Amino acid sequence: MTTADQLDRAVADPIGLIADLVADVENDLDSETIRAVVTAVAGGRAKSRHLAKALAMRPAVLTDGRSPAPRAVGDLLIEFRKAGASAIAPPVCAECGKKLRTLQRKGQDWYCGVCGQETAECTACGNIRRVGFRDRKGLPRCSMCPDHDDRDPATVVHELITAIAPGADRDTVAEALRGTAPHRPHYRQRVVWALEDNPRLLTGEGYLAPHRAILKFIDLLHEADVAGIIRPACPRCHRVVRIDKPLDGQRVCRNCIAKSRIEECVRCGARREPATRDAEGRPLCPSCLITDPANLETCIVCGKSRMVNTRTADGPICPNCRPLPELLCSIYGRTAPCTLSTLTGLPRCGGCDRRQAHCTICGRMRGIHSGTADALICGPCTTPDPDLWRPCPTCGQAERLHAPGPCPRCTLKQRLREILSDGTGSIAPQLQPLHDALASTERAGTAMRWLSKGIVSTVLSDLGSGRRPLTHEALDELPEGKVVEHIRSVLVATGVLPSRDEQMVRLERHVKNLVASHTTAEGRKVLHRYATWHLLRRLRRRSRGKEVTHYQLAVARQHLRAAVCLLDWLNDENLTLATCRQADL
């Protein structure tokens, strides 16, 4: 098998390729043991493919154990040595050649504990030694010159907080400080030093924190209701959410990090944060990653090539065919494939799990968790547990928030304002009805998914900023497709655009394209006269100002196809409409 064939197999069957490469070298282990070790080390799809490609490009690493190579290759060699392999070499230090039982890396190279240590000039003694740690200024120090600070960290922080809000409980502050890094006292000391240098980190400037633990410390103090402590907002989008991602010297939220990494997908053209890259290093969006044929497998139940939800001993199973027990649904009382509700512990069928309806207690449109078919009850009304249903920091409504930040409804409103606002941050009056309609939709998740599909957000952003005029003609310039037609229908339904006869516009566009694509000049003239003065004129007269139906459009297209077939036949027979006789027909 050539290297190119092995690289193709590294995508389709990475586990099998790795097992075969190891079996070609190792004779002391049976195939089942080899495959078990490979499966345990290779992990998920991306890691296993990465490992298989590395071994396909350089299989000699299995016998010499030398880097450069990915970390997963070193882990694989170590595990095979533990399993009793004799031909498989252990990883060796890139500098001294020592056999390794654990890995320390610099880039793609492996080092032993001695060679892998960073060496630098100690700030205290000036000797060139191994870096034991770094002092409060970030400068290197050797293990003989520690940066001692005999003060109690909790006392120092408590004094800083007392200066902001007198009366803060010392035990509460000490407990919060321990929670930032429970098993790393030296790291907690760094947090204290940073707060001493800039106490304003506790009062809103936390986005400048040099350590992530400072943000966790602020959250713990805020949860303990310590007065004067302010959770920092993201410096880019100004939302009070989790901000632990460094960007240009500040800490921003995950959403702003994604925006800073936006690239155009080489397959669908969507501008999103790349989920992966192809073999040539070009970006691919998450949708194209999921639908990539290389990432689909044949389901053993339905036989279709789909994403894998469950792997069994017999093979992969897709999401639609995943096995669920047949139980009596506690809400609808029917026997169906069910899951157990985490709130009530009772069976709930797939329809109830995915359904949203108006709760009979609070009246809000929410996911259904209990009740009966005639009296549906949402989650917060089923279990009003404040630890489970936390209030949204923006609107105050109780929601099951899996991460710090606003609820789906508030997230939708923020997203709409980002898309529809102009350069000044305000929404144009003509787009306000669209904003109000989408923001008040019953299913916020459905609206968010629609905004994330294809070019929806791009088109709406262009309309909001004025880069594209708010007219039907401007939308006609976009590529034809269902996405653009749905955007147009939403704009018409909300009153942003005036209504027009879309079926007639489609027919006129079809006539124009059909006439332009005909092969002969005489045929184009005949088709133009026939379509304009017979089909379209008669259709407008019969509709009497009403919109053309889909059936009328289909009949008109059928007549046009018949006319094209007649003209093509006349051209093949060297005839024209003027020379064609009844006998010819």
C-alpha positions as CSV (number, residue, x, y, z in Angstrom):
1,M,0.0,0.0,0.0
2,T,1.4,3.4,-1.0
3,T,1.7,6.4,1.3
4,A,-1.2,8.1,-0.6
5,D,-3.4,5.0,-0.1
6,Q,-2.5,5.0,3.6
7,L,-3.4,8.7,4.0
8,D,-6.8,8.0,2.4
9,R,-7.3,5.1,4.8
10,A,-6.2,7.4,7.7
11,V,-9.4,9.3,7.1
12,A,-11.7,6.4,6.4
13,D,-10.4,3.8,8.9
14,P,-7.7,5.4,11.2
15,I,-7.9,2.7,13.9
16,G,-7.5,-0.1,11.4
17,L,-4.5,1.6,9.8
18,I,-2.7,2.1,13.1
19,A,-3.4,-1.5,14.1
20,D,-2.0,-2.8,10.8
21,L,1.1,-0.6,11.0
22,V,1.8,-1.9,14.6
23,A,1.1,-5.5,13.6
24,D,3.7,-5.3,10.8
25,V,6.3,-4.5,13.5
26,E,5.2,-6.3,16.6
27,N,4.9,-10.1,16.8
28,D,4.5,-10.6,20.5
29,L,1.0,-9.1,20.8
30,D,-2.2,-10.6,19.2
31,S,-4.4,-8.5,17.0
32,E,-7.1,-8.0,19.7
33,T,-4.6,-6.6,22.2
34,I,-3.1,-4.3,19.5
35,R,-6.5,-3.0,18.6
36,A,-7.5,-2.5,22.2
37,V,-4.4,-0.5,23.0
38,V,-4.9,1.6,19.8
39,T,-8.6,2.3,20.6
40,A,-7.7,3.4,24.1
41,V,-5.0,5.8,23.0
42,A,-6.5,7.1,19.7
43,G,-9.6,8.6,21.3
44,G,-12.0,10.5,19.1
45,R,-12.2,10.9,15.4
46,A,-10.0,13.9,15.0
47,K,-7.2,12.5,17.3
48,S,-7.3,9.1,15.7
49,R,-6.9,10.6,12.2
50,H,-4.1,12.8,13.3
51,L,-2.3,9.8,14.9
52,A,-2.9,7.6,11.8
53,K,-1.5,10.3,9.4
54,A,1.6,10.8,11.6
55,L,2.3,7.1,11.6
56,A,1.6,6.7,7.8
57,M,4.0,9.5,7.0
58,R,6.8,8.1,9.3
59,P,6.2,4.5,10.4
60,A,9.8,4.2,11.5
61,V,8.9,6.0,14.8
62,L,7.4,2.7,16.0
63,T,10.9,1.1,16.0
64,D,13.2,4.0,16.8
65,G,11.0,6.1,19.1
66,R,12.5,9.3,18.0
67,S,10.7,12.7,17.7
68,P,9.6,15.0,16.2
69,A,6.2,13.4,16.4
70,P,2.8,14.3,18.0
71,R,2.1,13.7,21.6
72,A,-0.3,10.9,20.7
73,V,2.5,8.9,19.1
74,G,4.5,9.0,22.3
75,D,1.5,8.0,24.4
76,L,0.9,5.1,22.0
77,L,4.5,3.8,22.3
78,I,4.4,4.0,26.1
79,E,1.1,2.1,26.3
80,F,2.4,-0.7,24.0
81,R,5.5,-1.0,26.1
82,K,3.2,-1.4,29.2
83,A,1.2,-4.1,27.3
84,G,4.4,-6.2,26.8
85,A,5.5,-5.2,23.3
86,S,9.1,-5.9,22.5
87,A,9.6,-4.7,19.0
88,I,7.9,-1.4,19.6
89,A,10.5,1.1,20.9
90,P,9.8,3.5,23.8
91,P,10.0,7.2,23.2
92,V,13.5,8.5,23.6
93,C,14.8,11.9,24.6
94,A,15.7,14.1,21.6
95,E,18.9,15.4,23.4
96,C,20.4,12.5,25.4
97,G,18.6,9.5,23.9
98,K,17.3,8.2,27.3
99,K,14.3,5.9,27.1
100,L,11.2,7.6,28.5
101,R,8.3,6.4,30.6
102,T,6.6,9.8,30.7
103,L,6.7,12.6,28.2
104,Q,7.9,16.2,28.4
105,R,7.7,18.1,25.1
106,K,9.0,21.3,23.5
107,G,7.1,21.6,20.3
108,Q,7.2,18.2,18.5
109,D,10.3,16.9,20.4
110,W,10.4,14.7,23.5
111,Y,12.8,15.3,26.4
112,C,13.6,13.6,29.6
113,G,13.2,15.4,33.0
114,V,16.8,16.7,32.9
115,C,17.1,17.9,29.3
116,G,13.6,19.2,29.2
117,Q,14.0,21.8,31.9
118,E,14.1,25.4,30.9
119,T,17.3,27.2,31.8
120,A,17.8,31.0,32.2
121,E,19.6,33.5,34.2
122,C,18.2,33.7,37.7
123,T,17.0,37.1,38.6
124,A,18.2,36.8,42.2
125,C,21.6,35.2,42.0
126,G,22.5,35.7,38.4
127,N,23.5,32.1,37.7
128,I,22.4,30.2,34.6
129,R,20.2,27.4,36.1
130,R,17.0,25.6,35.6
131,V,13.9,27.8,36.0
132,G,12.2,26.7,39.2
133,F,9.4,29.3,39.1
134,R,8.9,32.9,38.3
135,D,8.6,35.8,40.7
136,R,5.8,38.4,41.0
137,K,7.1,40.3,38.0
138,G,7.2,37.2,35.8
139,L,11.0,36.9,35.9
140,P,12.7,33.5,36.1
141,R,14.3,32.2,39.4
142,C,16.1,29.1,40.3
143,S,15.0,26.7,42.9
144,M,17.6,28.1,45.4
145,C,16.2,31.7,45.2
146,P,12.4,31.5,45.8
147,D,10.4,34.7,45.9
148,H,9.2,34.5,49.5
149,D,6.2,36.4,50.8
150,D,5.6,35.6,54.4
151,R,2.3,37.5,54.5
152,D,-1.0,35.6,54.7
153,P,-2.6,35.9,51.2
154,A,-6.1,35.9,52.6
155,T,-5.3,38.7,55.0
156,V,-3.8,40.8,52.1
157,V,-6.8,40.3,49.9
158,H,-9.2,41.0,52.7
159,E,-7.5,44.3,53.4
160,L,-7.9,45.2,49.7
161,I,-11.5,44.3,49.7
162,T,-12.2,46.1,53.0
163,A,-10.8,49.3,51.3
164,I,-13.5,48.9,48.6
165,A,-16.4,47.7,50.8
166,P,-15.9,47.9,54.6
167,G,-17.3,45.0,56.6
168,A,-16.4,42.2,54.2
169,D,-16.2,38.9,56.1
170,R,-12.7,37.5,56.2
171,D,-13.7,33.9,56.2
172,T,-15.8,34.4,53.1
173,V,-12.8,36.1,51.3
174,A,-10.4,33.3,52.4
175,E,-12.8,30.6,51.2
176,A,-13.2,32.3,47.8
177,L,-9.4,32.6,47.5
178,R,-8.9,28.9,48.2
179,G,-11.5,28.1,45.5
180,T,-9.5,29.9,42.8
181,A,-6.8,27.2,42.9
182,P,-7.4,24.6,45.7
183,H,-4.2,22.7,45.2
184,R,-1.8,25.4,44.0
185,P,-0.9,27.8,46.8
186,H,1.8,29.5,44.8
187,Y,-0.7,30.3,42.0
188,R,-3.0,31.8,44.7
189,Q,0.0,34.0,45.7
190,R,0.3,35.3,42.1
191,V,-3.4,36.2,42.2
192,V,-2.8,38.2,45.4
193,W,0.2,40.0,43.8
194,A,-1.8,40.9,40.8
195,L,-4.6,42.3,42.9
196,E,-2.1,44.4,44.9
197,D,-0.7,45.9,41.7
198,N,-4.2,46.7,40.4
199,P,-7.1,46.6,42.9
200,R,-9.4,48.0,40.2
201,L,-9.6,44.4,38.9
202,L,-12.2,43.8,41.6
203,T,-14.4,46.8,40.6
204,G,-15.0,46.3,36.9
205,E,-11.6,46.1,35.2
206,G,-11.3,42.3,35.5
207,Y,-11.0,42.1,31.7
208,L,-7.3,43.2,32.3
209,A,-6.6,40.3,34.7
210,P,-3.2,38.7,34.0
211,H,-4.5,35.3,35.4
212,R,-7.7,33.5,34.8
213,A,-8.0,32.7,38.5
214,I,-8.7,36.3,39.2
215,L,-12.0,36.1,37.2
216,K,-13.0,33.0,39.1
217,F,-12.2,34.8,42.4
218,I,-14.4,37.7,41.4
219,D,-17.3,35.3,40.5
220,L,-16.9,33.5,43.9
221,L,-17.0,36.8,45.7
222,H,-20.0,37.9,43.7
223,E,-21.9,34.7,44.5
224,A,-21.1,35.2,48.2
225,D,-22.7,38.6,48.0
226,V,-19.6,40.5,48.9
227,A,-20.4,44.2,48.5
228,G,-18.5,46.4,46.1
229,I,-17.3,43.5,43.9
230,I,-18.2,44.1,40.2
231,R,-18.2,41.3,37.6
232,P,-16.4,42.7,34.5
233,A,-18.1,43.0,31.2
234,C,-16.6,41.9,27.9
235,P,-14.6,44.9,26.6
236,R,-15.8,44.2,23.0
237,C,-19.5,43.3,23.2
238,H,-20.1,44.8,26.8
239,R,-22.0,41.7,28.0
240,V,-21.5,40.5,31.5
241,V,-20.6,36.9,30.7
242,R,-17.7,34.6,31.2
243,I,-14.6,36.3,29.9
244,D,-11.5,34.1,30.1
245,K,-10.1,34.2,26.6
246,P,-7.1,36.4,26.0
247,L,-7.2,38.7,23.0
248,D,-4.9,41.7,22.4
249,G,-4.0,42.1,26.1
250,Q,-7.6,41.8,27.3
251,R,-9.9,39.0,28.3
252,V,-13.0,38.6,26.2
253,C,-16.0,36.3,25.8
254,R,-16.1,33.2,23.6
255,N,-18.4,34.9,21.2
256,C,-15.9,37.7,20.5
257,I,-13.1,35.2,20.2
258,A,-15.1,33.5,17.5
259,K,-15.7,36.8,15.7
260,S,-12.0,37.6,15.7
261,R,-11.3,34.3,14.0
262,I,-14.0,34.6,11.2
263,E,-12.9,33.3,7.8
264,E,-14.8,32.4,4.7
265,C,-15.6,28.6,4.4
266,V,-14.1,27.3,1.1
267,R,-17.1,25.1,0.5
268,C,-20.3,27.0,1.4
269,G,-18.9,30.5,1.6
270,A,-20.3,31.2,5.1
271,R,-18.2,33.6,7.2
272,R,-17.7,31.8,10.5
273,E,-15.0,30.6,12.9
274,P,-13.4,27.6,11.2
275,A,-14.1,24.2,12.8
276,T,-11.3,22.5,11.0
277,R,-9.2,22.9,7.9
278,D,-8.9,20.7,4.8
279,A,-5.7,19.0,3.5
280,E,-4.6,22.3,2.0
281,G,-5.1,24.3,5.1
282,R,-8.2,26.1,4.0
283,P,-11.0,26.8,6.5
284,L,-14.1,24.7,6.9
285,C,-17.1,25.8,8.9
286,P,-18.8,23.5,11.5
287,S,-21.7,22.7,9.0
288,C,-19.4,21.5,6.3
289,L,-17.3,19.5,8.9
290,I,-20.5,17.7,10.0
291,T,-21.7,17.0,6.5
292,D,-18.3,16.1,5.0
293,P,-18.7,12.6,3.5
294,A,-15.4,11.6,5.2
295,N,-17.1,12.1,8.6
296,L,-20.3,10.1,7.8
297,E,-20.6,6.3,8.3
298,T,-23.2,3.7,7.3
299,C,-25.7,3.1,10.1
300,I,-26.2,-0.6,10.8
301,V,-29.9,0.0,11.4
302,C,-31.1,2.1,8.5
303,G,-28.2,1.6,6.2
304,K,-27.9,5.3,5.5
305,S,-24.6,7.3,5.5
306,R,-25.1,9.6,8.4
307,M,-23.4,11.0,11.5
308,V,-22.6,8.5,14.3
309,N,-24.5,8.9,17.5
310,T,-23.7,5.5,19.2
311,R,-21.0,2.9,18.5
312,T,-21.8,-0.7,19.3
313,A,-19.9,-3.9,18.9
314,D,-21.8,-4.5,15.6
315,G,-21.1,-1.0,14.2
316,P,-22.2,2.7,14.3
317,I,-25.8,3.9,14.8
318,C,-27.1,7.2,13.6
319,P,-29.0,9.7,15.8
320,N,-32.4,8.6,14.4
321,C,-31.7,4.9,15.1
322,R,-30.1,5.2,18.5
323,P,-31.6,2.5,20.8
324,L,-34.0,3.7,23.5
325,P,-36.1,1.5,25.8
326,E,-39.8,1.1,25.2
327,L,-41.5,2.7,28.2
328,L,-44.9,4.3,29.1
329,C,-44.6,8.1,28.7
330,S,-45.5,9.8,31.9
331,I,-47.1,12.8,30.1
332,Y,-49.0,11.3,27.1
333,G,-49.5,7.8,28.6
334,R,-48.4,6.0,25.4
335,T,-45.7,3.3,25.0
336,A,-42.8,4.6,23.0
337,P,-39.0,4.9,23.0
338,C,-38.4,7.0,26.1
339,T,-35.7,8.7,28.1
340,L,-35.8,9.3,31.9
341,S,-36.4,13.0,32.8
342,T,-33.6,14.4,35.0
343,L,-36.2,16.4,36.9
344,T,-38.9,13.8,37.7
345,G,-37.1,10.6,37.0
346,L,-40.1,9.5,35.0
347,P,-40.1,8.3,31.3
348,R,-40.6,10.9,28.7
349,C,-41.0,10.1,25.0
350,G,-39.0,11.8,22.2
351,G,-42.0,14.0,21.2
352,C,-42.2,15.4,24.7
353,D,-38.5,15.8,25.0
354,R,-38.4,18.0,21.9
355,R,-41.7,19.7,22.2
356,Q,-42.3,23.3,23.5
357,A,-45.8,24.4,24.5
358,H,-47.5,26.9,26.7
359,C,-47.2,25.9,30.4
360,T,-50.6,25.7,32.1
361,I,-49.1,27.3,35.2
362,C,-46.9,30.2,34.1
363,G,-48.3,30.5,30.5
364,R,-44.8,30.8,29.0
365,M,-43.6,28.9,25.9
366,R,-41.1,26.4,27.3
367,G,-39.9,22.9,27.1
368,I,-42.4,20.4,28.7
369,H,-41.2,18.3,31.6
370,S,-44.3,17.0,33.4
371,G,-48.0,17.1,33.6
372,T,-50.5,15.5,31.3
373,A,-51.5,15.8,27.7
374,D,-54.2,18.3,28.7
375,A,-52.2,20.1,31.4
376,L,-48.6,20.5,30.3
377,I,-46.0,21.9,32.9
378,C,-42.7,23.4,32.1
379,G,-39.4,22.7,33.9
380,P,-39.3,25.7,36.4
381,C,-42.9,25.0,37.4
382,T,-42.1,21.2,37.8
383,T,-39.1,21.7,40.1
384,P,-38.8,25.3,41.3
385,D,-35.3,24.7,42.5
386,P,-33.2,28.0,42.6
387,D,-30.0,26.1,42.2
388,L,-31.3,24.4,39.0
389,W,-33.3,27.3,37.5
390,R,-31.1,30.3,37.9
391,P,-32.4,33.8,37.0
392,C,-31.2,35.3,33.8
393,P,-28.8,38.2,34.6
394,T,-30.4,40.3,32.0
395,C,-34.2,39.8,32.3
396,G,-34.4,38.0,35.6
397,Q,-36.5,35.1,34.3
398,A,-35.8,31.6,35.8
399,E,-34.0,29.5,33.2
400,R,-31.8,26.4,33.1
401,L,-28.6,28.2,32.3
402,H,-25.7,25.9,31.6
403,A,-23.1,28.7,31.5
404,P,-22.8,32.2,32.8
405,G,-24.6,34.6,30.6
406,P,-28.1,35.6,29.4
407,C,-31.0,33.3,28.6
408,P,-31.8,32.3,25.0
409,R,-34.4,35.1,24.7
410,C,-32.0,37.8,25.8
411,T,-29.2,36.2,23.6
412,L,-31.6,36.4,20.6
413,K,-32.3,40.1,21.3
414,Q,-28.6,40.9,21.6
415,R,-27.9,39.0,18.4
416,L,-30.6,40.9,16.5
417,R,-29.3,44.2,17.7
418,E,-25.8,43.2,16.5
419,I,-27.1,42.2,13.1
420,L,-29.7,44.9,12.4
421,S,-28.0,48.0,13.9
422,D,-26.2,50.5,11.8
423,G,-22.8,52.1,12.5
424,T,-24.2,54.1,15.4
425,G,-25.6,51.1,17.3
426,S,-29.3,51.9,16.6
427,I,-31.8,50.1,14.4
428,A,-33.2,51.8,11.4
429,P,-37.0,52.6,11.8
430,Q,-37.9,50.5,8.7
431,L,-36.3,47.4,10.2
432,Q,-37.8,47.9,13.7
433,P,-40.9,45.7,12.9
434,L,-38.6,42.9,11.8
435,H,-36.6,43.2,15.1
436,D,-39.8,43.2,17.2
437,A,-41.3,40.2,15.4
438,L,-38.2,38.0,15.7
439,A,-37.4,39.1,19.3
440,S,-41.0,38.2,20.4
441,T,-41.2,34.9,18.6
442,E,-42.3,32.1,20.8
443,R,-39.4,29.8,20.1
444,A,-36.2,31.8,20.6
445,G,-34.0,28.8,19.7
446,T,-35.7,28.5,16.3
447,A,-35.0,32.1,15.5
448,M,-31.3,31.8,16.6
449,R,-30.9,28.7,14.4
450,W,-32.4,30.6,11.4
451,L,-30.1,33.5,11.9
452,S,-27.1,31.2,11.9
453,K,-28.0,29.4,8.7
454,G,-26.2,30.3,5.4
455,I,-26.3,33.9,4.4
456,V,-29.2,35.0,6.6
457,S,-27.1,37.1,9.1
458,T,-25.0,38.5,6.3
459,V,-28.0,39.7,4.3
460,L,-29.8,41.2,7.3
461,S,-26.5,42.9,8.4
462,D,-26.1,44.4,4.9
463,L,-29.7,45.7,5.1
464,G,-29.2,47.1,8.6
465,S,-26.0,48.9,7.8
466,G,-27.2,50.3,4.5
467,R,-24.7,48.4,2.4
468,R,-27.7,46.8,0.5
469,P,-30.9,48.8,-0.2
470,L,-34.0,47.6,1.4
471,T,-35.8,46.7,-1.8
472,H,-37.0,43.7,-3.7
473,E,-34.6,44.5,-6.5
474,A,-31.6,44.4,-4.2
475,L,-32.7,40.9,-3.0
476,D,-33.1,39.8,-6.6
477,E,-29.3,40.4,-7.1
478,L,-28.5,37.7,-4.5
479,P,-28.1,34.0,-5.7
480,E,-31.5,32.3,-6.2
481,G,-32.4,29.8,-3.5
482,K,-34.8,29.0,-0.8
483,V,-32.8,30.9,1.8
484,V,-33.2,34.2,0.0
485,E,-36.9,33.5,-0.7
486,H,-37.5,32.8,2.9
487,I,-35.7,36.1,4.0
488,R,-37.9,37.9,1.5
489,S,-41.1,36.3,2.9
490,V,-40.1,37.2,6.4
491,L,-39.5,40.8,5.4
492,V,-42.8,41.0,3.6
493,A,-44.7,39.3,6.5
494,T,-43.3,41.8,9.0
495,G,-44.2,44.8,6.8
496,V,-40.6,45.8,6.1
497,L,-41.0,45.1,2.3
498,P,-44.2,45.6,0.3
499,S,-45.8,42.4,-1.0
500,R,-45.5,41.5,-4.7
501,D,-46.6,38.6,-7.0
502,E,-43.6,36.3,-6.5
503,Q,-44.9,33.6,-8.8
504,M,-45.2,36.1,-11.7
505,V,-41.7,37.4,-10.9
506,R,-40.3,33.8,-11.0
507,L,-42.1,33.3,-14.3
508,E,-40.7,36.5,-15.8
509,R,-37.2,35.5,-14.6
510,H,-37.7,32.0,-16.1
511,V,-38.8,33.5,-19.4
512,K,-35.8,35.8,-19.6
513,N,-33.3,33.0,-18.9
514,L,-35.0,30.6,-21.3
515,V,-35.0,33.1,-24.1
516,A,-31.4,34.0,-23.5
517,S,-30.3,30.4,-23.5
518,H,-31.9,29.4,-26.8
519,T,-29.4,28.5,-29.6
520,T,-30.8,30.4,-32.6
521,A,-31.5,34.1,-32.9
522,E,-34.8,33.4,-34.8
523,G,-35.9,31.1,-32.0
524,R,-35.1,33.7,-29.3
525,K,-37.3,36.2,-31.1
526,V,-40.2,33.7,-31.4
527,L,-39.9,32.6,-27.8
528,H,-39.9,36.2,-26.6
529,R,-43.0,37.2,-28.6
530,Y,-44.8,34.0,-27.6
531,A,-44.0,34.3,-23.9
532,T,-44.6,38.1,-23.6
533,W,-47.7,38.6,-25.8
534,H,-49.4,35.3,-25.3
535,L,-48.5,33.5,-22.0
536,L,-47.8,36.5,-19.7
537,R,-50.4,38.7,-21.2
538,R,-53.1,36.0,-20.9
539,L,-52.0,35.1,-17.3
540,R,-52.2,38.7,-16.2
541,R,-55.6,39.1,-17.6
542,R,-56.9,35.9,-16.0
543,S,-55.5,36.7,-12.6
544,R,-57.4,40.0,-12.5
545,G,-55.0,41.6,-10.0
546,K,-54.7,38.6,-7.8
547,E,-51.5,36.7,-7.2
548,V,-50.6,33.9,-9.6
549,T,-50.9,30.5,-8.1
550,H,-48.2,27.8,-8.2
551,Y,-50.4,25.7,-10.6
552,Q,-50.7,28.5,-13.1
553,L,-47.0,29.0,-13.0
554,A,-46.4,25.3,-13.6
555,V,-48.8,25.3,-16.6
556,A,-47.1,28.3,-18.1
557,R,-43.7,26.7,-17.8
558,Q,-45.1,23.5,-19.4
559,H,-46.2,25.6,-22.4
560,L,-42.8,27.2,-22.6
561,R,-41.1,23.8,-22.6
562,A,-43.4,22.7,-25.4
563,A,-42.6,25.7,-27.5
564,V,-38.8,25.1,-27.0
565,C,-39.2,21.4,-28.0
566,L,-41.1,22.5,-31.2
567,L,-38.5,25.1,-32.1
568,D,-35.7,22.5,-31.6
569,W,-37.5,20.0,-33.8
570,L,-38.0,22.6,-36.5
571,N,-34.3,23.4,-36.4
572,D,-33.3,19.7,-36.6
573,E,-35.6,19.3,-39.7
574,N,-34.2,22.5,-41.4
575,L,-37.7,24.1,-41.1
576,T,-39.1,27.3,-39.7
577,L,-42.5,28.3,-38.6
578,A,-43.0,30.0,-42.0
579,T,-42.0,26.9,-44.0
580,C,-43.6,24.3,-41.8
581,R,-46.7,22.6,-43.1
582,Q,-49.4,20.4,-41.7
583,A,-47.9,17.4,-43.4
584,D,-44.6,18.1,-41.6
585,L,-46.3,18.2,-38.3
